[in-house]
């Protein structure tokens, strides 16, 4: 039985073997890319039981994604292979200090996720359900599935974790701020960036953001991420500013999901909100030291060493 389930799209991500415009790139590697599955991988690496629910095309890229996530220890037994729609694909373009992303995901299998793909039985015994603001903007059926997941989690007594994960490239000129703000305030655990807090609530002061989440929403735990400047974590009784964990960044993509994974893992392990935040900071920092989203996430031994300040001997 998974302790946490995540729901959302994962794509086959092509990463160039050289920097610069894609027109000049001669070769690519392939990885998985999906905010929700990243969180599931991060939890699995830390020894927790995590499941990922989605739709994949009944194609080679779909099989690749399923196999990669299963190899990381993620439960993919409820993934649906869609014979009528393809797996989404994305390409990264790298340069000096920046990464661009190009999506080819319109009408993908995951964009056809619907409430019919979810059942009460999937949520039985699950302690947390993690979603992001990416899924509800993909399509009307994905929005309906998101609302269904919130309702089914409530029925099962699961805590809902939500990361707004604002991706304006996916908004296609529409204003999804009211929708994502509403979902944020309906969540038990809120994990958002400081810039996202400003977009959703017009606030940049962490205390004012926490006041809003705990007063106007139903948040029990919250974290505000600010990249290399650290993070703030809070619950109903305390608030803490956490410094960034030391690292040598290569690429920032995957850091936010890594923070989420570490923070949720800490809560599932019964740790204090501050210690859960430290775990989030460690996961997020280590994620930046590799070019892939999840390759840098720590395992249990690495996390224990980072928490107690010791080093693992490799040779």
GIPEGI-V371310 format. One record per run of one state. SS is the DSSP state (H for helix, E for strand, C for the rest). FROM is the first residue (numbers start at 0). TO is the last residue. If there is no record, write none. Layout:
# GIPEGI-V371310
<<SS;FROM;TO> <SS;FROM;TO>>
This chain:
# GIPEGI-V371310
<<C;0;2> <E;3;6> <C;7;9> <E;10;15> <C;16;20> <H;21;23> <C;24;26> <E;27;32> <C;33;33> <H;34;44> <C;45;48> <E;49;52> <C;53;53> <E;54;56> <C;57;58> <H;59;70> <C;71;73> <E;74;74> <C;75;78> <E;79;81> <C;82;87> <E;88;94> <C;95;96> <E;97;103> <C;104;108> <H;109;111> <C;112;113> <H;114;116> <C;117;118> <H;119;122> <C;123;126> <E;127;131> <C;132;133> <H;134;136> <C;137;138> <H;139;155> <C;156;157> <E;158;162> <C;163;166> <H;167;169> <C;170;175> <H;176;184> <C;185;187> <E;188;192> <H;193;200> <C;201;204> <H;205;215> <C;216;219> <E;220;224> <C;225;225> <H;226;228> <C;229;229> <E;230;234> <C;235;237> <E;238;241> <C;242;253> <H;254;267> <C;268;271> <H;272;286> <C;287;298> <H;299;307> <C;308;314>>
